[in-house]
Amino acid sequence: MLKKLGIQYFRGFYTRQDFEFAIPDCKNNGSGLTIVVGPNNSGKTTFIEALTFHNDDGNAKRFNDSERHKRPPIIKLTDTNGITEKITNVNEGSQVRFVDSIRIETQIECIASRRHWQSAYSGTQGHGQMVASSNKNVRNVGDPGTAQRLATINLDAELRNSITNLMKRLVPNFSFWTVGTRDPAGDYIKYKTGNDIEHSIDMMGDGVISLFRICQHLIVNEGDSTLVIDEPELSLHPWAQKELHKIISEFAKNKQIIIVTHSPLFVDWQDFMNGAAIIRLNKPDDRKCIVSNLKKDSTYGNYISKNVNDWQKPELLDTVSKEIMFSEKILFVEGKEDVGILRKWIKENSIKTNFDIFGYGVGGETQMELFLKLSRDLGLSKTAALFDGNATSYNACKSSYSDYHICKISTDDIRDKFEGQIQTKVGTFTRKGELKDEQAVKFNKIFDEIVKYFDL
């Protein structure tokens, strides 16, 4: 299996960047899952392309002129046996060379984001043939013979049942699929819904067509292989995304799987605790690709481990919170009231902002440092934190995260707090969430500085 990939002087990668992959432990769901996220144009497709160079047995791949730098491109793959395969170019040109002819044995299967296929076909196709066709060009790949492959699977009862059961989990009312024949058009793939009405696969939406492609790769486990899926969420309803994530996590207990995604529904903290790798790609100032890896043994990793199954704090690590993986600019606040009041005040005053407010808050000022660390390890260059005036960790965070914008309000809490008729805390906002006149100048200045920081 793959342990590490290094890329240097190829497309947006200049200084060497390393991807460290999760290894399945055959015990825990998600243990072999690597999740790669990042904004558009951050190098995600280049990462997949770098992996496909490994599959080049016929000298068909090229380092195009537009993809190279003055120095030779270098792609290094290391497997779990410690064998390193180094790929570069020949005589400063486009041809590909495997240094010292060292090759690792892992087969890499790539499922590109463009997965449309036609139901009509002729002939059959083995898994290896489909893999070879899938890996040719991840940016402009055609149909690698999906219908032919399904026709072959249809002849194998075990494989056929496996793919049928997966599709039943993913598609409501899906019940049956098989090979049909229309003369003179020939053979095609057809399916039945719960009402026993037959349809050609072409009648299905792009999401379901995509699921057939993904499932037929998942069910095959031929030797040492790594499955790469680009944007598994495409054209899928959120419910189907959640179910597909569950299925991928289950298979990743025994199979090494890498997904490249824009959806927080494919990021799961339990997978992370079980060994999954979470990698974010960034391209600061649109100049060079940077790889950032989350660390399980970090302070936030320990926090996640303790709280991922805490039924009293479901909001801290839910889907909304996981959107930090996909944010560009983010403001941390202490709690849910801070989030609610700020959003209300921003809306009422028609203030234009270009940043996200994190989830439902970090769960108190003592947790702020953990999430600032998480933000840094994700490679986020624009992060701010707004503390209450009495926060004891404010000074330490301001010192440790001087590259971020750390600030605090002038009062002990975001709003007035009472116990019965006795006021226990003085806030910047009233207990009803209205900004106090006497706090308006101070708070407007604080918030203006936050907005300007993110606008720079």
N, C-alpha and C positions, 0 to 999 in steps of 0.2 A: 504493500500500500504506500501511498504518498505520505511523506512526512513534511516536506518543505518545498516551496518554489521560490526561486530568486529571479528577479527581472532587473536588467540594467541596460540603458541605452537602446531601448525599444519603445517606439511611439512616445507616450507621455512620461515614461519612466527614465529618469536620468541617473541619479545616485541609486545604488542597489537597494531594492525593497524586497523584503521576505514575507511570504505567506506561510504560516504554520498551520497545518491541517489537523483536524480531530481524527482520532483513531478509534474505531468501534471496539467496545470491550465485551461484546456478546452477552451483556447482562442488562444494560440500561438503555431505554429508548433515547435516541438523540445523541448517544455517546460518539457516534462516528459522523456527526453532521457539522459541516463548516458553512457558516452563513456570511456572505459577503454583501455589504451594503455600501451606499455612497451616492452622492448626487450625480446628475447627468454629466457626462464628459469628465468623469473622475478616473477612468481607466478600467472599468469593470469588464467591458468587452475585450479590451487588450489583454487582461488577465486570462480570460478564457482562450483567446487566440494563442497565448504563450503556451498553455497546456497542450493545445492541439499539435504543436510542433513535434511533440514526443511521438505522435502517431504516424509521422511521415516516413513510410518505408520505401516509397518510390521516388524520392527526391522531387516531389511535386510542390512542396511548400517553398515560398520565397520571402526574403526580407525586402519588401518593396522599397524603392528609393525614398519615398515619403515617410517611411516608418523608421529609418535608420538615423543615427547621429554620426558625428565625425569619428567617434570611437566605435569599434565593432559591437554589435548587440550581443548580449550574453543572457541566456536562459539556463538556469540550473534547477534540475529536479533531483531531490534526494528521497529515497524510499526508507521504509522502516528497518531495512537491513543495513543501512549506512552506505549504500551504493549511490554515487552522484553521477548524473548524466548531464553533461555540459553541451549546450548548443550555441553555435555562433555562425558567422558567415564565412564565405570563402574568398580570399584575396580582396577584401574590402568591397565585395559585390553583394549580389542578392542571393546567391546560392547558399544552401543550408549545409552545415557540417556538424557532425557529432564528434566532439573532441575525444581522441583516443578510442573512438568507436565503442565507448562504454554505453550500454543501454540498460535501463531498468525494465523489469518484466511487467509492471502494472499496465493494464489496458485502461485507457481513459475514454469514457463514453460521454459525448457532449450532445445535449439537447438544446438547440438554438431557440431563441425566443419566437421566431417565425415558424409555426408548427402546422400550418394548414396543409391538408392532403386530400386527394380525391378518392372516392369510394371504388371507382372502377380500376381494375388491374389485370395483369396477365402474369402468370408464373408464380413462384414462391421465392422466399428469401430467408436465409439464415440470420441469426443475430449478429454474427461477425460482419456480414455484408452490410447490414443496416448501420452498424457502428461506423464502419469505414465511410459510408456515404454521409452520415450525420456530421462527421468531423472535418469535412473538406473546407467549408467556408462559413464560419459562424455569423458573419455579417450579411451574407447574401446566399443563404442555403435554400435549396429547393426541397421538394418532397423526397426523402431518402428511400422511399419504397415502403411506406407505412402499410398500405393495404396488402401488399405482397407478404409482409411480415405477419400481419394479422391472419392471413390465409394459412400460413405455415403454423402459427400458434393454434389455429382452429383444429388442426390434426392431432394436437397433443392434449389429451384430456386434462392433465394436471395444470398445464400452463393456461389452458382455456378457462378452467374453473377459477384460477387465481385472478386473471384479468377481469372476469365477469363479476366476481365478488367485490373487487376494488371499485369497479364502475357502479355497482349497486350502492356502495357507500357514498359515492361522490355525486351521483345524478339521481334526483327524485324520479320515481316511476320507471327507471331503467330495469329491464327484466331479462333480456336475451339478445344475443347477436350471433350472426353466422355468415356464411358465404351464400350469396344468391347468384342466379344466372339469368340474364335477359338476352335472348337472341334477337338480332345479331350482335348486340353491343358487348356481350360477354359477361365475365364474372365481376361481382362487386360485393362490398361489405354492407350488410343490412342489420337493423336492430329492431327490437320490439319494445314498446312501452307497456305500462301496467294494464292498459286496456286491450292489449294483444294486437295492436295495430302495427303493421310493419312499415318501416321507412328506410330509405337509403341513408347512409351516414352523412351524405351531403346535405340532408335536411336538418342536421343538428347544427347548433350554434358553434362558433369558433372555440368557445371554452370547452365544450364537450369533446370536440375533435382534438383539441390540445391534450385533454386528459388521457385519451387513448394512447397518444404518443408517449406520455410520461409513464403510464402504467405498464406498457409493454417493455420498457427498460427496467422498471423496478422489479418485475417478477422474475427476471433472469439473473442468475448468479453464477457466471461462468468464470471460475478461477479468480485470480487477483485483478480486481477491476475497481475503478473509481468512476462514479456517475456524477456528471456536472449538468445542472439544470439552470438555464438562463431564464429568469423571470417566470417562475412557475405560476404566478398569480394572474397572468394575462388573460383577459376576457372572462375571468371567473367571478361569480357572485361571492360576497364575503363569507357566506356560510360554506360554500365549496372550498374557499381558500383555507378556512379553519380545518375542514375535514382532510384536505390534501396535506396540510401540515402534519396532522396526526399520523397519517399514513407514512409520510416521509420519515417522521421521527421513529416510527415503529421499525421501518426497514433499516434505519441508520443504527440500530442496535448491532446489526451484523454486517452492514454494508457501508463502505465509505461513500458519503454523498456530499457534494458541494452545491449549494444553491446561491444564485446571485439574484437579489430581490429588492424591490422598492416597497414591499408591504410589511408593516409591523406584525401582521398576522402570522408571519413565518418565523418570527423571533420569539423564542420561549425561554423564560428564565430557568425552568426545570431542565430543559435540554442543556443549558449553559452549566448548571450545577452537575449534570451527568457527564460533562466532558466536551460538549459542543464548543466549537471555536466561533467567535463573533469578530469579524474583521470589517473595518470601515475604511474605504478609500476616500481620500481628499485630494483636491488639486488647488491649493491656495493661490490666489491671484491668477488662476488659469495658466500656471507655469509648469509644474511638475507633479506627478502622482506620488502620494505619500500613503503608506500602509500603516494603519493603527490597529492594534490588537487589544481586545479586552482581556483582563487578567483575573482568573478565578481566585487566585490567592491574595487579591488586593483587599483593601478595607471595604470597598463597595461589594466585592465578591462575597466576603464574609457576611455583610449585611443582607445581601440577596438570599444567601443560603439560610439565614435565620428567619427571614420574613416571607419567602416565596409561598409558603403554605399557611401563613397566618390569616385565619378567617376574619380576624378583627381589623385587618389592614388590606383589604383586597384592592383598594384604589392605588396603593403605592407602586405596585408592580404590574398593573394591568396594561391593556393595549394602548391606552392614552399615554401612559408613562413611557412605554417602549418607543413612542414616536421620537424620543431623543436621538435614536439611532439615525433618524432621517432628517433631523433638523439642521439648519445652517446657522441660525442665530437663536439663542435660547435664554430666557430670563428665569432664574430660580427664585422662588419665594418660599416662605416657611410652611404655610398651610393652606387648606381649602378656602378659608375665608379670604386670605390674601388674593387668591386666584379669582374668586367670585367678585370681590369688590373692585379689583383692578379692571377686570373685563367690563363690569357694569359702568365704571367711571370712564373708561376709554370709549365705550359705545355712546354714552350720553353726551360726551364732549366732542364726538366726531374726530378723535385723534387718530392720525395715520401712523401705524406702526408696521415694521417689517421684520418682527421677531415673534417667536412662540413663547408663551408662558408655560412652563413645565407642568404637565399633568394636573394633579390636585395639590401641588406643593410637595415639599420634600419630607414632610412629617415632623417638622420642628427644626429649630436652628441648629441643634446638635448633629443633625444629619446633613447639613448643608455641605460640609467638607467632603463627604462621601460622593455626593453628586457632582461637585466641582471636579473631583478626581476622575469620576466616570467620564465627564465631559472632556477633560484633557486627554484621557486615554483613547477617546474616540477621535481625537484630532480636531475638535471644534475650535476654531480660532476666535469666534465671537460668542462669549458667554458672559452673562451678568448675574449678580446675586443681590437681592434686596432683603436686608435683615430688619427685624424690629430694633428699636432703639436700645433695648436692654440686652441684646444678644451678647453672650459671653465669648462666643467663638468668632465674633466679627473681626477683631484685630488680627488673629492668627490667620484667618482666611485671606484677609486683605494683604498680609505680608507674603503668604505662600503662593497666592495667585495674583501677583501684581500685573500679569499680562491680561487678566480679565478685569471687568468693571465691578468692583465690590462696593456697595453703598448701603446706607441704612436710613430709615425714617427717624424723625426726631422724638417720637413718642414710643412708649413701651409696647404698644400693640397697634395693629392696623385699625382697630375700632374700639370704642368704649366697651368695657366689660363690667357686668354687674352680678352680684350675688344677692338676690332679693332686691332691696332698695339701696343697697350699699355699692358704690362704684369701686371696683377693685383694680381696674386698669384704665388709664387715659389713652385714647386712641387718636389717630390722625383723622379717622372718619367717625361719625356718630354710630350708635348701636344699630341704626337703620341703614348704614352704608352711605351716608352723605358726607362729602368732604367738608370739614369745619372751616369756617371763614378764617379763623386765626391760624390755621395750618396750611391754607391754600398757597401762600407764597413759597413757603419752604418745600411743600410737596411738589408743586409745579416745577420748581428748580431741579429737584432730585430726578423727577421723571423726564424732564427735558434733557438732562445729562445722559440718561439711559438711552433715549431715542437718538441723540446725537452720536453716542458711542456706536450704536448699531448701524447708523447711516454712513459712518466713515468708511 
